[in-house]
Amino acid sequence: MRILNISGQKDLRNLMQDINVDAYGIKIMLPKAQSRLLKIDSLNNIPANILKQEMLSLGGDVALSRDALTGKTKKTDCLLMGNISQLNRLSDKLRKQPFGLSRISRDINLVLKGGRKDTFHLKAGKYSLKLGNRAYIMGIVNVTGDSFSGDGVLNLDTDKIVEYAMRLIKEGADIIDVGGESTRPGAKPVSLKDEAKRVIPVIKSLVKKAGIPVSVDTYKPEVAKMALDCGASIVNDVSGLRDPKMAKVISCYKATVVIMHMLKNPRSMQNNPKYDSLIDDIFLYLESAIEKAEAFGIGKQSIIIDPGIGFGKALRDNLEILKRLSEFKSLGKPVLIGVSRKSFIGKLLNNRPDNRISGTIASCVNARMNRADIFRVHDVKAVKEALTITDSINR
């Protein structure tokens, strides 16, 4: 007898097929074999207590604040504990009930659907990317002189920069991300004119040669518009759509957006960053930004989320995000992660940015095991090879 380490529905199905379980039996038992822990924030006591009783009747449970049970508080967070089968049955029981329980029924269905989703058909301009079956690599081209990682190519002419980008594609990049303003902690802002002067000629030339999506790394709607005019198909917005003009531009061009979470701004984000509840705070921000994006007309299949490793995060925060990364899949969008050469690796290993490749690889592999889809990296070849092995093991 042994405890099995089964990673998902496909492995469960294969295991049941190996022991010759009836096909109809597999369909019934798969949801029973997959446990889930769902968190509901700040729910009124009446529906919270109903939830607990309903889940107990189904063989699951709900953890509540003891003060919610005694009536000392009016609201409580809830932890729903059960397998997928029990949660689906709970959703059915709540569908026509009062006290907001019908909305909770809908949300349970959405969260379970999003949390299980591992394949995405991403629409990025003229490109369609099928994410999920393998890791996708976003190669970094920093047209800057003050990049934290020391890889800025500002002093090269356009042809040399494009040549560098083409080398990243040859090494296995699926997307090239071109940026003209450093967002490292304490970085000085770059004017719109200077940023455009740096990135637009590169993007214009690269789009003609790359044969893959080109992304512009900017939080300025004006720069994004110029880049999209030149054929870019993704906008990587580190400000997470704080400027409504950005959402309008992306929607107009039917481009893809990367919505990233950042605390404050690059100049102040690392000044003693604090959260009420790290994962909850990031999750709620991204959820709100997704709603904003879709309200402005950005396609549901054109949104990527990024929890923003290193952007207003302490060392422990970055590690917790990586450990709990799969929780963001409940938002139903592909997850991009950017750990390449970042300072948390340097703090753990006590080394400089140009000597953080092993830490980058380890972090990317961990993120892939926790269901990240896209990896924004400097060292394309090494990370690509590591993630190819990871995907082979997962399959």
Summary of the structure (lengths in Angstrom):
residues: 395
radius of gyration: 22.6
end to end distance: 24.6
largest distance: 70.2
contacts: 1302
relative contact order: 0.09
helix: 49%
strand: 17%
